[in-house]
Amino acid sequence: MTTRTINAALRRAGLDVEIQNNRDGYSYFVRKATGALVGESVMVCYLNQQTVEQWVTDARHAIAQEATP
C-alpha cells in the first residue's frame, strides 16, 4: 500500500484531506488546500497495517474531531 493509493481513496470518498506518512511511526491527515493538520495522528509502522477502508474511516473521524469544539 502506498500514500498515493490512500490519497486516491480519500479523494474518491469526497474528503478534502490527504495523508502524510512520516517515518516516526505516525501518519497525519492534512487539508489539501492549506496543509493544516486535521484531527489526531494515526500510529502505524506500515501503511498496509490498515485497509484502505480503515484509512477512509480514520480520515472521517479526524475531520469530525476537528469539527467538535
All heavy atoms as a GROMACS GRO file, in nm:
protein
  539
    1MET      N    1   0.085  -0.118   0.000
    1MET     CA    2   0.000   0.000   0.000
    1MET      C    3   0.089   0.123   0.000
    1MET      O    4   0.192   0.127   0.066
    1MET     CB    5  -0.089  -0.003   0.123
    1MET     CG    6  -0.168   0.121   0.141
    1MET     SD    7  -0.344   0.105   0.167
    1MET     CE    8  -0.371  -0.060   0.214
    2THR      N    9   0.044   0.224  -0.072
    2THR     CA   10   0.122   0.348  -0.082
    2THR      C   11   0.038   0.467  -0.039
    2THR      O   12  -0.085   0.459  -0.032
    2THR     CB   13   0.169   0.372  -0.227
    2THR    OG1   14   0.053   0.394  -0.310
    2THR    CG2   15   0.250   0.255  -0.280
    3THR      N   16   0.107   0.576  -0.012
    3THR     CA   17   0.038   0.702   0.020
    3THR      C   18  -0.051   0.742  -0.096
    3THR      O   19  -0.164   0.788  -0.076
    3THR     CB   20   0.142   0.811   0.049
    3THR    OG1   21   0.224   0.768   0.157
    3THR    CG2   22   0.076   0.943   0.085
    4ARG      N   23  -0.004   0.719  -0.217
    4ARG     CA   24  -0.083   0.754  -0.337
    4ARG      C   25  -0.216   0.678  -0.340
    4ARG      O   26  -0.320   0.734  -0.370
    4ARG     CB   27  -0.002   0.723  -0.462
    4ARG     CG   28  -0.077   0.753  -0.590
    4ARG     CD   29   0.006   0.722  -0.709
    4ARG     NE   30   0.090   0.838  -0.734
    4ARG     CZ   31   0.180   0.846  -0.829
    4ARG    NH1   32   0.202   0.744  -0.908
    4ARG    NH2   33   0.249   0.955  -0.846
    5THR      N   34  -0.212   0.549  -0.306
    5THR     CA   35  -0.334   0.467  -0.304
    5THR      C   36  -0.433   0.520  -0.201
    5THR      O   37  -0.552   0.532  -0.228
    5THR     CB   38  -0.298   0.321  -0.272
    5THR    OG1   39  -0.206   0.273  -0.370
    5THR    CG2   40  -0.421   0.232  -0.269
    6ILE      N   41  -0.382   0.551  -0.083
    6ILE     CA   42  -0.470   0.602   0.025
    6ILE      C   43  -0.528   0.737  -0.014
    6ILE      O   44  -0.648   0.760   0.002
    6ILE     CB   45  -0.392   0.610   0.157
    6ILE    CG1   46  -0.349   0.470   0.201
    6ILE    CG2   47  -0.476   0.679   0.265
    6ILE    CD1   48  -0.246   0.468   0.311
    7ASN      N   49  -0.446   0.827  -0.067
    7ASN     CA   50  -0.495   0.959  -0.105
    7ASN      C   51  -0.599   0.950  -0.217
    7ASN      O   52  -0.695   1.027  -0.218
    7ASN     CB   53  -0.379   1.050  -0.143
    7ASN     CG   54  -0.303   1.098  -0.022
    7ASN    OD1   55  -0.355   1.101   0.088
    7ASN    ND2   56  -0.178   1.133  -0.041
    8ALA      N   57  -0.582   0.856  -0.309
    8ALA     CA   58  -0.681   0.838  -0.415
    8ALA      C   59  -0.814   0.792  -0.354
    8ALA      O   60  -0.921   0.839  -0.396
    8ALA     CB   61  -0.631   0.737  -0.518
    9ALA      N   62  -0.809   0.704  -0.257
    9ALA     CA   63  -0.931   0.658  -0.190
    9ALA      C   64  -0.998   0.771  -0.113
    9ALA      O   65  -1.121   0.783  -0.113
    9ALA     CB   66  -0.899   0.542  -0.096
   10LEU      N   67  -0.918   0.856  -0.050
   10LEU     CA   68  -0.974   0.972   0.021
   10LEU      C   69  -1.043   1.066  -0.076
   10LEU      O   70  -1.151   1.119  -0.046
   10LEU     CB   71  -0.865   1.044   0.099
   10LEU     CG   72  -0.799   0.964   0.213
   10LEU    CD1   73  -0.681   1.040   0.271
   10LEU    CD2   74  -0.900   0.928   0.320
   11ARG      N   75  -0.984   1.088  -0.193
   11ARG     CA   76  -1.048   1.173  -0.295
   11ARG      C   77  -1.179   1.111  -0.342
   11ARG      O   78  -1.280   1.181  -0.354
   11ARG     CB   79  -0.954   1.192  -0.415
   11ARG     CG   80  -0.852   1.300  -0.396
   11ARG     CD   81  -0.780   1.333  -0.526
   11ARG     NE   82  -0.718   1.218  -0.591
   11ARG     CZ   83  -0.598   1.168  -0.559
   11ARG    NH1   84  -0.526   1.222  -0.462
   11ARG    NH2   85  -0.550   1.063  -0.623
   12ARG      N   86  -1.178   0.980  -0.370
   12ARG     CA   87  -1.300   0.912  -0.415
   12ARG      C   88  -1.410   0.922  -0.310
   12ARG      O   89  -1.529   0.926  -0.345
   12ARG     CB   90  -1.272   0.765  -0.448
   12ARG     CG   91  -1.204   0.743  -0.580
   12ARG     CD   92  -1.204   0.596  -0.622
   12ARG     NE   93  -1.144   0.509  -0.522
   12ARG     CZ   94  -1.014   0.484  -0.511
   12ARG    NH1   95  -0.929   0.540  -0.594
   12ARG    NH2   96  -0.969   0.401  -0.418
   13ALA      N   97  -1.372   0.924  -0.183
   13ALA     CA   98  -1.470   0.935  -0.075
   13ALA      C   99  -1.519   1.078  -0.056
   13ALA      O  100  -1.606   1.105   0.027
   13ALA     CB  101  -1.409   0.884   0.056
   14GLY      N  102  -1.465   1.172  -0.135
   14GLY     CA  103  -1.508   1.311  -0.128
   14GLY      C  104  -1.450   1.388  -0.011
   14GLY      O  105  -1.505   1.490   0.028
   15LEU      N  106  -1.340   1.339   0.045
   15LEU     CA  107  -1.278   1.405   0.160
   15LEU      C  108  -1.169   1.500   0.113
   15LEU      O  109  -1.093   1.468   0.022
   15LEU     CB  110  -1.220   1.300   0.255
   15LEU     CG  111  -1.321   1.198   0.307
   15LEU    CD1  112  -1.252   1.092   0.390
   15LEU    CD2  113  -1.431   1.266   0.385
   16ASP      N  114  -1.162   1.615   0.176
   16ASP     CA  115  -1.068   1.720   0.138
   16ASP      C  116  -0.938   1.711   0.219
   16ASP      O  117  -0.886   1.811   0.265
   16ASP     CB  118  -1.134   1.857   0.156
   16ASP     CG  119  -1.047   1.970   0.105
   16ASP    OD1  120  -0.980   1.952   0.002
   16ASP    OD2  121  -1.044   2.076   0.170
   17VAL      N  122  -0.892   1.588   0.242
   17VAL     CA  123  -0.768   1.568   0.317
   17VAL      C  124  -0.678   1.470   0.242
   17VAL      O  125  -0.724   1.395   0.156
   17VAL     CB  126  -0.795   1.514   0.460
   17VAL    CG1  127  -0.870   1.614   0.543
   17VAL    CG2  128  -0.866   1.380   0.457
   18GLU      N  129  -0.550   1.476   0.277
   18GLU     CA  130  -0.453   1.381   0.227
   18GLU      C  131  -0.377   1.327   0.348
   18GLU      O  132  -0.378   1.388   0.454
   18GLU     CB  133  -0.352   1.448   0.134
   18GLU     CG  134  -0.412   1.497   0.006
   18GLU     CD  135  -0.308   1.562  -0.084
   18GLU    OE1  136  -0.210   1.620  -0.033
   18GLU    OE2  137  -0.326   1.554  -0.205
   19ILE      N  138  -0.313   1.215   0.326
   19ILE     CA  139  -0.232   1.160   0.434
   19ILE      C  140  -0.086   1.194   0.408
   19ILE      O  141  -0.041   1.196   0.293
   19ILE     CB  142  -0.252   1.008   0.445
   19ILE    CG1  143  -0.193   0.959   0.575
   19ILE    CG2  144  -0.193   0.934   0.328
   19ILE    CD1  145  -0.236   0.821   0.613
   20GLN      N  146  -0.018   1.226   0.514
   20GLN     CA  147   0.127   1.243   0.508
   20GLN      C  148   0.185   1.138   0.600
   20GLN      O  149   0.149   1.130   0.718
   20GLN     CB  150   0.169   1.382   0.553
   20GLN     CG  151   0.136   1.488   0.454
   20GLN     CD  152   0.194   1.623   0.494
   20GLN    OE1  153   0.237   1.644   0.606
   20GLN    NE2  154   0.192   1.715   0.400
   21ASN      N  155   0.271   1.057   0.547
   21ASN     CA  156   0.331   0.949   0.624
   21ASN      C  157   0.471   0.989   0.664
   21ASN      O  158   0.556   1.011   0.580
   21ASN     CB  159   0.332   0.820   0.542
   21ASN     CG  160   0.380   0.702   0.621
   21ASN    OD1  161   0.362   0.698   0.742
   21ASN    ND2  162   0.439   0.606   0.555
   22ASN      N  163   0.493   1.002   0.793
   22ASN     CA  164   0.626   1.032   0.844
   22ASN      C  165   0.691   0.903   0.891
   22ASN      O  166   0.624   0.809   0.928
   22ASN     CB  167   0.618   1.133   0.958
   22ASN     CG  168   0.574   1.268   0.908
   22ASN    OD1  169   0.592   1.302   0.793
   22ASN    ND2  170   0.515   1.346   0.997
   23ARG      N  171   0.819   0.902   0.894
   23ARG     CA  172   0.891   0.781   0.932
   23ARG      C  173   0.904   0.765   1.083
   23ARG      O  174   0.976   0.681   1.130
   23ARG     CB  175   1.028   0.781   0.867
   23ARG     CG  176   1.018   0.778   0.718
   23ARG     CD  177   1.152   0.759   0.652
   23ARG     NE  178   1.139   0.772   0.508
   23ARG     CZ  179   1.121   0.670   0.428
   23ARG    NH1  180   1.114   0.549   0.475
   23ARG    NH2  181   1.109   0.690   0.298
   24ASP      N  182   0.827   0.842   1.158
   24ASP     CA  183   0.830   0.830   1.304
   24ASP      C  184   0.724   0.733   1.356
   24ASP      O  185   0.701   0.724   1.475
   24ASP     CB  186   0.814   0.967   1.370
   24ASP     CG  187   0.682   1.034   1.336
   24ASP    OD1  188   0.602   0.979   1.258
   24ASP    OD2  189   0.657   1.144   1.388
   25GLY      N  190   0.656   0.662   1.265
   25GLY     CA  191   0.552   0.569   1.306
   25GLY      C  192   0.414   0.629   1.311
   25GLY      O  193   0.319   0.564   1.351
   26TYR      N  194   0.402   0.754   1.271
   26TYR     CA  195   0.274   0.822   1.271
   26TYR      C  196   0.241   0.870   1.130
   26TYR      O  197   0.330   0.907   1.055
   26TYR     CB  198   0.275   0.945   1.363
   26TYR     CG  199   0.290   0.912   1.508
   26TYR    CD1  200   0.416   0.901   1.565
   26TYR    CD2  201   0.178   0.890   1.588
   26TYR    CE1  202   0.430   0.869   1.699
   26TYR    CE2  203   0.192   0.859   1.722
   26TYR     CZ  204   0.319   0.848   1.777
   26TYR     OH  205   0.333   0.817   1.909
   27SER      N  206   0.114   0.868   1.098
   27SER     CA  207   0.066   0.927   0.974
   27SER      C  208  -0.032   1.037   1.011
   27SER      O  209  -0.103   1.027   1.111
   27SER     CB  210  -0.004   0.822   0.888
   27SER     OG  211   0.090   0.725   0.847
   28TYR      N  212  -0.034   1.142   0.931
   28TYR     CA  213  -0.113   1.260   0.962
   28TYR      C  214  -0.205   1.293   0.846
   28TYR      O  215  -0.167   1.281   0.730
   28TYR     CB  216  -0.022   1.380   0.988
   28TYR     CG  217   0.078   1.356   1.097
   28TYR    CD1  218   0.203   1.304   1.069
   28TYR    CD2  219   0.046   1.384   1.229
   28TYR    CE1  220   0.294   1.279   1.170
   28TYR    CE2  221   0.136   1.361   1.331
   28TYR     CZ  222   0.261   1.309   1.300
   28TYR     OH  223   0.351   1.285   1.401
   29PHE      N  224  -0.326   1.336   0.878
   29PHE     CA  225  -0.417   1.388   0.777
   29PHE      C  226  -0.398   1.539   0.771
   29PHE      O  227  -0.389   1.606   0.874
   29PHE     CB  228  -0.562   1.355   0.811
   29PHE     CG  229  -0.591   1.208   0.806
   29PHE    CD1  230  -0.607   1.136   0.923
   29PHE    CD2  231  -0.599   1.141   0.685
   29PHE    CE1  232  -0.632   1.000   0.920
   29PHE    CE2  233  -0.623   1.005   0.680
   29PHE     CZ  234  -0.641   0.934   0.798
   30VAL      N  235  -0.389   1.592   0.651
   30VAL     CA  236  -0.374   1.736   0.631
   30VAL      C  237  -0.474   1.783   0.527
   30VAL      O  238  -0.515   1.708   0.439
   30VAL     CB  239  -0.230   1.774   0.587
   30VAL    CG1  240  -0.129   1.740   0.694
   30VAL    CG2  241  -0.193   1.709   0.456
   31ARG      N  242  -0.514   1.909   0.540
   31ARG     CA  243  -0.602   1.971   0.439
   31ARG      C  244  -0.525   1.988   0.310
   31ARG      O  245  -0.411   2.036   0.311
   31ARG     CB  246  -0.651   2.108   0.487
   31ARG     CG  247  -0.743   2.101   0.601
   31ARG     CD  248  -0.886   2.093   0.552
   31ARG     NE  249  -0.971   2.067   0.667
   31ARG     CZ  250  -1.079   1.994   0.660
   31ARG    NH1  251  -1.116   1.941   0.547
   31ARG    NH2  252  -1.153   1.974   0.766
   32LYS      N  253  -0.586   1.951   0.200
   32LYS     CA  254  -0.518   1.964   0.070
   32LYS      C  255  -0.487   2.110   0.038
   32LYS      O  256  -0.379   2.140  -0.010
   32LYS     CB  257  -0.603   1.903  -0.041
   32LYS     CG  258  -0.605   1.753  -0.038
   32LYS     CD  259  -0.666   1.697  -0.164
   32LYS     CE  260  -0.813   1.675  -0.144
   32LYS     NZ  261  -0.876   1.608  -0.259
   33ALA      N  262  -0.579   2.198   0.067
   33ALA     CA  263  -0.562   2.338   0.029
   33ALA      C  264  -0.458   2.411   0.113
   33ALA      O  265  -0.383   2.494   0.062
   33ALA     CB  266  -0.696   2.410   0.038
   34THR      N  267  -0.454   2.379   0.243
   34THR     CA  268  -0.370   2.458   0.333
   34THR      C  269  -0.253   2.381   0.393
   34THR      O  270  -0.160   2.441   0.444
   34THR     CB  271  -0.454   2.512   0.450
   34THR    OG1  272  -0.504   2.402   0.526
   34THR    CG2  273  -0.568   2.599   0.400
   35GLY      N  274  -0.261   2.249   0.394
   35GLY     CA  275  -0.157   2.170   0.458
   35GLY      C  276  -0.171   2.164   0.609
   35GLY      O  277  -0.085   2.111   0.678
   36ALA      N  278  -0.281   2.218   0.663
   36ALA     CA  279  -0.305   2.219   0.807
   36ALA      C  280  -0.340   2.079   0.857
   36ALA      O  281  -0.413   2.005   0.791
   36ALA     CB  282  -0.418   2.315   0.841
   37LEU      N  283  -0.288   2.043   0.972
   37LEU     CA  284  -0.319   1.914   1.031
   37LEU      C  285  -0.466   1.905   1.066
   37LEU      O  286  -0.528   2.002   1.108
   37LEU     CB  287  -0.237   1.892   1.159
   37LEU     CG  288  -0.089   1.869   1.140
   37LEU    CD1  289  -0.020   1.858   1.276
   37LEU    CD2  290  -0.063   1.745   1.058
   38VAL      N  291  -0.521   1.783   1.051
   38VAL     CA  292  -0.662   1.758   1.080
   38VAL      C  293  -0.671   1.644   1.180
   38VAL      O  294  -0.623   1.533   1.153
   38VAL     CB  295  -0.738   1.718   0.952
   38VAL    CG1  296  -0.882   1.685   0.982
   38VAL    CG2  297  -0.728   1.828   0.847
   39GLY      N  298  -0.730   1.669   1.295
   39GLY     CA  299  -0.752   1.564   1.394
   39GLY      C  300  -0.624   1.505   1.448
   39GLY      O  301  -0.516   1.565   1.439
   40GLU      N  302  -0.637   1.387   1.504
   40GLU     CA  303  -0.524   1.317   1.564
   40GLU      C  304  -0.448   1.237   1.460
   40GLU      O  305  -0.501   1.203   1.355
   40GLU     CB  306  -0.574   1.223   1.674
   40GLU     CG  307  -0.638   1.295   1.791
   40GLU     CD  308  -0.689   1.199   1.897
   40GLU    OE1  309  -0.672   1.077   1.882
   40GLU    OE2  310  -0.747   1.248   1.993
   41SER      N  311  -0.325   1.203   1.494
   41SER     CA  312  -0.244   1.122   1.404
   41SER      C  313  -0.287   0.975   1.415
   41SER      O  314  -0.357   0.936   1.508
   41SER     CB  315  -0.096   1.135   1.439
   41SER     OG  316  -0.075   1.092   1.571
   42VAL      N  317  -0.244   0.897   1.319
   42VAL     CA  318  -0.269   0.753   1.318
   42VAL      C  319  -0.133   0.686   1.339
   42VAL      O  320  -0.040   0.710   1.262
   42VAL     CB  321  -0.331   0.708   1.184
   42VAL    CG1  322  -0.354   0.558   1.184
   42VAL    CG2  323  -0.460   0.784   1.157
   43MET      N  324  -0.123   0.603   1.442
   43MET     CA  325   0.005   0.540   1.470
   43MET      C  326   0.010   0.402   1.403
   43MET      O  327  -0.060   0.308   1.444
   43MET     CB  328   0.027   0.525   1.620
   43MET     CG  329   0.168   0.483   1.654
   43MET     SD  330   0.200   0.485   1.830
   43MET     CE  331   0.182   0.312   1.865
   44VAL      N  332   0.088   0.392   1.299
   44VAL     CA  333   0.113   0.266   1.229
   44VAL      C  334   0.258   0.263   1.185
   44VAL      O  335   0.316   0.366   1.151
   44VAL     CB  336   0.022   0.248   1.105
   44VAL    CG1  337  -0.124   0.233   1.144
   44VAL    CG2  338   0.039   0.361   1.007
   45CYS      N  339   0.316   0.147   1.189
   45CYS     CA  340   0.455   0.134   1.140
   45CYS      C  341   0.457   0.128   0.988
   45CYS      O  342   0.549   0.179   0.925
   45CYS     CB  343   0.520   0.010   1.198
   45CYS     SG  344   0.553   0.025   1.374
   46TYR      N  345   0.356   0.065   0.932
   46TYR     CA  346   0.349   0.047   0.787
   46TYR      C  347   0.208   0.082   0.739
   46TYR      O  348   0.110   0.049   0.807
   46TYR     CB  349   0.381  -0.096   0.747
   46TYR     CG  350   0.516  -0.142   0.798
   46TYR    CD1  351   0.525  -0.221   0.911
   46TYR    CD2  352   0.632  -0.102   0.734
   46TYR    CE1  353   0.649  -0.261   0.960
   46TYR    CE2  354   0.757  -0.140   0.782
   46TYR     CZ  355   0.763  -0.220   0.894
   46TYR     OH  356   0.885  -0.258   0.942
   47LEU      N  357   0.199   0.147   0.626
   47LEU     CA  358   0.068   0.188   0.575
   47LEU      C  359  -0.025   0.070   0.554
   47LEU      O  360  -0.146   0.082   0.570
   47LEU     CB  361   0.085   0.265   0.443
   47LEU     CG  362   0.156   0.400   0.453
   47LEU    CD1  363   0.174   0.459   0.314
   47LEU    CD2  364   0.080   0.495   0.543
   48ASN      N  365   0.030  -0.046   0.519
   48ASN     CA  366  -0.056  -0.161   0.492
   48ASN      C  367  -0.102  -0.233   0.618
   48ASN      O  368  -0.163  -0.338   0.611
   48ASN     CB  369   0.013  -0.259   0.397
   48ASN     CG  370   0.138  -0.321   0.455
   48ASN    OD1  371   0.178  -0.291   0.566
   48ASN    ND2  372   0.200  -0.408   0.377
   49GLN      N  373  -0.077  -0.175   0.735
   49GLN     CA  374  -0.132  -0.231   0.858
   49GLN      C  375  -0.282  -0.205   0.868
   49GLN      O  376  -0.348  -0.261   0.955
   49GLN     CB  377  -0.061  -0.175   0.981
   49GLN     CG  378   0.077  -0.233   1.000
   49GLN     CD  379   0.142  -0.181   1.126
   49GLN    OE1  380   0.188  -0.068   1.129
   49GLN    NE2  381   0.144  -0.263   1.228
   50GLN      N  382  -0.332  -0.120   0.782
   50GLN     CA  383  -0.476  -0.091   0.776
   50GLN      C  384  -0.522  -0.109   0.632
   50GLN      O  385  -0.445  -0.092   0.539
   50GLN     CB  386  -0.506   0.054   0.818
   50GLN     CG  387  -0.471   0.085   0.959
   50GLN     CD  388  -0.540   0.211   1.007
   50GLN    OE1  389  -0.595   0.210   1.114
   50GLN    NE2  390  -0.537   0.318   0.931
   51THR      N  391  -0.650  -0.139   0.617
   51THR     CA  392  -0.708  -0.144   0.483
   51THR      C  393  -0.735  -0.002   0.435
   51THR      O  394  -0.736   0.092   0.516
   51THR     CB  395  -0.840  -0.223   0.483
   51THR    OG1  396  -0.936  -0.152   0.563
   51THR    CG2  397  -0.820  -0.364   0.536
   52VAL      N  398  -0.762   0.011   0.308
   52VAL     CA  399  -0.797   0.143   0.253
   52VAL      C  400  -0.924   0.194   0.321
   52VAL      O  401  -0.934   0.311   0.354
   52VAL     CB  402  -0.815   0.135   0.100
   52VAL    CG1  403  -0.873   0.263   0.044
   52VAL    CG2  404  -0.683   0.102   0.032
   53GLU      N  405  -1.018   0.105   0.346
   53GLU     CA  406  -1.142   0.144   0.412
   53GLU      C  407  -1.116   0.197   0.552
   53GLU      O  408  -1.180   0.292   0.596
   53GLU     CB  409  -1.240   0.026   0.417
   53GLU     CG  410  -1.292  -0.018   0.282
   53GLU     CD  411  -1.195  -0.108   0.205
   53GLU    OE1  412  -1.096  -0.159   0.263
   53GLU    OE2  413  -1.216  -0.124   0.084
   54GLN      N  414  -1.021   0.137   0.623
   54GLN     CA  415  -0.987   0.187   0.756
   54GLN      C  416  -0.923   0.325   0.750
   54GLN      O  417  -0.950   0.409   0.837
   54GLN     CB  418  -0.891   0.089   0.827
   54GLN     CG  419  -0.960  -0.038   0.871
   54GLN     CD  420  -0.861  -0.142   0.921
   54GLN    OE1  421  -0.761  -0.170   0.856
   54GLN    NE2  422  -0.890  -0.196   1.038
   55TRP      N  423  -0.843   0.351   0.647
   55TRP     CA  424  -0.784   0.485   0.631
   55TRP      C  425  -0.894   0.588   0.607
   55TRP      O  426  -0.889   0.698   0.662
   55TRP     CB  427  -0.682   0.486   0.518
   55TRP     CG  428  -0.553   0.424   0.556
   55TRP    CD1  429  -0.503   0.305   0.514
   55TRP    CD2  430  -0.456   0.479   0.647
   55TRP    NE1  431  -0.381   0.281   0.574
   55TRP    CE2  432  -0.350   0.387   0.656
   55TRP    CE3  433  -0.450   0.594   0.723
   55TRP    CZ2  434  -0.239   0.408   0.736
   55TRP    CZ3  435  -0.339   0.616   0.802
   55TRP    CH2  436  -0.235   0.525   0.809
   56VAL      N  437  -0.992   0.554   0.525
   56VAL     CA  438  -1.102   0.646   0.497
   56VAL      C  439  -1.181   0.671   0.626
   56VAL      O  440  -1.216   0.786   0.658
   56VAL     CB  441  -1.193   0.592   0.385
   56VAL    CG1  442  -1.319   0.676   0.370
   56VAL    CG2  443  -1.116   0.588   0.253
   57THR      N  444  -1.207   0.566   0.703
   57THR     CA  445  -1.278   0.580   0.831
   57THR      C  446  -1.199   0.669   0.926
   57THR      O  447  -1.256   0.757   0.992
   57THR     CB  448  -1.303   0.443   0.895
   57THR    OG1  449  -1.386   0.366   0.806
   57THR    CG2  450  -1.370   0.455   1.030
   58ASP      N  451  -1.068   0.648   0.934
   58ASP     CA  452  -0.984   0.731   1.021
   58ASP      C  453  -0.986   0.878   0.977
   58ASP      O  454  -0.987   0.968   1.060
   58ASP     CB  455  -0.840   0.680   1.022
   58ASP     CG  456  -0.823   0.556   1.107
   58ASP    OD1  457  -0.914   0.522   1.185
   58ASP    OD2  458  -0.716   0.492   1.094
   59ALA      N  459  -0.987   0.902   0.847
   59ALA     CA  460  -0.992   1.039   0.796
   59ALA      C  461  -1.125   1.105   0.834
   59ALA      O  462  -1.127   1.220   0.878
   59ALA     CB  463  -0.974   1.040   0.645
   60ARG      N  464  -1.234   1.031   0.820
   60ARG     CA  465  -1.364   1.085   0.860
   60ARG      C  466  -1.367   1.117   1.009
   60ARG      O  467  -1.421   1.219   1.052
   60ARG     CB  468  -1.475   0.988   0.823
   60ARG     CG  469  -1.501   0.983   0.675
   60ARG     CD  470  -1.621   0.898   0.640
   60ARG     NE  471  -1.649   0.909   0.498
   60ARG     CZ  472  -1.664   0.806   0.417
   60ARG    NH1  473  -1.656   0.684   0.463
   60ARG    NH2  474  -1.690   0.826   0.289
   61HIS      N  475  -1.308   1.030   1.088
   61HIS     CA  476  -1.300   1.052   1.233
   61HIS      C  477  -1.218   1.177   1.264
   61HIS      O  478  -1.256   1.257   1.350
   61HIS     CB  479  -1.241   0.928   1.300
   61HIS     CG  480  -1.229   0.941   1.448
   61HIS    ND1  481  -1.339   0.940   1.533
   61HIS    CD2  482  -1.123   0.957   1.527
   61HIS    CE1  483  -1.298   0.954   1.656
   61HIS    NE2  484  -1.166   0.964   1.658
   62ALA      N  485  -1.106   1.194   1.195
   62ALA     CA  486  -1.020   1.311   1.216
   62ALA      C  487  -1.093   1.440   1.182
   62ALA      O  488  -1.085   1.540   1.253
   62ALA     CB  489  -0.891   1.299   1.134
   63ILE      N  490  -1.168   1.437   1.073
   63ILE     CA  491  -1.245   1.555   1.031
   63ILE      C  492  -1.353   1.585   1.135
   63ILE      O  493  -1.376   1.701   1.170
   63ILE     CB  494  -1.305   1.534   0.890
   63ILE    CG1  495  -1.192   1.532   0.787
   63ILE    CG2  496  -1.408   1.642   0.857
   63ILE    CD1  497  -1.235   1.480   0.650
   64ALA      N  498  -1.418   1.482   1.186
   64ALA     CA  499  -1.522   1.500   1.288
   64ALA      C  500  -1.461   1.558   1.417
   64ALA      O  501  -1.524   1.642   1.482
   64ALA     CB  502  -1.592   1.368   1.317
   65GLN      N  503  -1.341   1.515   1.453
   65GLN     CA  504  -1.273   1.568   1.572
   65GLN      C  505  -1.250   1.718   1.555
   65GLN      O  506  -1.265   1.794   1.649
   65GLN     CB  507  -1.139   1.501   1.592
   65GLN     CG  508  -1.145   1.365   1.650
   65GLN     CD  509  -1.005   1.306   1.663
   65GLN    OE1  510  -0.914   1.344   1.591
   65GLN    NE2  511  -0.991   1.214   1.754
   66GLU      N  512  -1.210   1.757   1.437
   66GLU     CA  513  -1.182   1.898   1.410
   66GLU      C  514  -1.308   1.983   1.423
   66GLU      O  515  -1.304   2.096   1.467
   66GLU     CB  516  -1.122   1.913   1.270
   66GLU     CG  517  -1.078   2.052   1.238
   66GLU     CD  518  -1.019   2.059   1.098
   66GLU    OE1  519  -1.092   2.033   1.002
   66GLU    OE2  520  -0.901   2.093   1.088
   67ALA      N  521  -1.422   1.924   1.383
   67ALA     CA  522  -1.548   1.999   1.385
   67ALA      C  523  -1.606   2.009   1.526
   67ALA      O  524  -1.690   2.095   1.552
   67ALA     CB  525  -1.648   1.932   1.291
   68THR      N  526  -1.564   1.922   1.617
   68THR     CA  527  -1.615   1.923   1.753
   68THR      C  528  -1.535   2.018   1.838
   68THR      O  529  -1.413   2.003   1.847
   68THR     CB  530  -1.608   1.780   1.813
   68THR    OG1  531  -1.677   1.689   1.726
   68THR    CG2  532  -1.668   1.777   1.950
   69PRO      N  533  -1.602   2.114   1.901
   69PRO     CA  534  -1.527   2.212   1.983
   69PRO      C  535  -1.472   2.150   2.110
   69PRO      O  536  -1.508   2.058   2.165
   69PRO     CB  537  -1.629   2.319   2.016
   69PRO     CG  538  -1.762   2.266   1.976
   69PRO     CD  539  -1.741   2.146   1.893
   0.00000   0.00000   0.00000
